[in-house]
C-alpha cells in the first residue's frame, strides 16, 4: 500500500461499521493474540511511534 492511512481514519472506519471503544479494544486484543508480528507491523505501517505501539500492545 502506498498511501498511509492514519489512526483516525481507521477509527472512523471502525465506527462506521458500528464498533465502539470496547469492540475496537477486543479487535486489537484478538489481532495481538493471533498474530503479534502482524499487529506490530500494522501499527508500524500506521506510522505510530514505538512508545505508542508498546502501549497499544500491552493493553
C-alpha positions as CSV (number, residue, x, y, z in Angstrom):
1,X,0.0,0.0,0.0
2,X,1.4,3.3,-0.9
3,X,-1.0,5.7,0.9
4,X,-0.6,5.9,4.6
5,X,-3.9,5.6,6.5
6,X,-4.0,7.4,9.8
7,X,-5.2,6.0,13.1
8,X,-8.0,8.5,12.9
9,X,-9.1,7.1,9.6
10,X,-9.1,3.6,10.9
11,X,-11.1,4.7,14.0
12,X,-13.6,6.4,11.6
13,X,-14.0,3.2,9.6
14,X,-14.4,1.1,12.7
15,X,-17.1,3.5,14.0
16,X,-18.8,3.5,10.6
17,X,-19.3,-0.3,10.8
18,X,-20.7,0.1,14.3
19,X,-17.7,-0.7,16.6
20,X,-17.4,1.1,19.9
21,X,-14.3,1.6,22.0
22,X,-14.7,-1.8,23.8
23,X,-15.1,-3.6,20.5
24,X,-12.1,-1.9,19.0
25,X,-10.1,-2.9,22.0
26,X,-11.3,-6.5,21.5
27,X,-10.2,-6.3,17.9
28,X,-6.7,-5.2,18.9
29,X,-6.5,-8.0,21.6
30,X,-7.5,-10.6,19.0
31,X,-5.0,-9.3,16.4
32,X,-2.3,-9.3,19.1
33,X,-3.0,-12.8,20.3
34,X,-3.4,-14.4,16.9
35,X,-0.7,-12.6,15.0
36,X,1.6,-10.5,17.2
37,X,4.1,-9.9,14.5
38,X,1.4,-8.8,12.1
39,X,-0.1,-6.5,14.7
40,X,3.4,-4.9,15.3
41,X,3.8,-4.5,11.5
42,X,0.4,-2.9,11.1
43,X,1.0,-0.4,13.9
44,X,4.3,0.5,12.4
45,X,2.7,0.9,9.0
46,X,0.3,3.4,10.6
47,X,3.4,5.4,11.5
48,X,2.9,5.2,15.2
49,X,5.9,5.9,17.4
50,X,7.5,3.0,19.3
51,X,6.2,4.1,22.7
52,X,2.6,4.3,21.5
53,X,3.0,0.9,19.8
54,X,4.2,-0.6,23.1
55,X,1.2,1.0,25.0
56,X,-1.3,-0.4,22.5
57,X,0.3,-3.9,22.5
58,X,0.5,-4.0,26.3
59,X,-3.3,-3.3,26.8
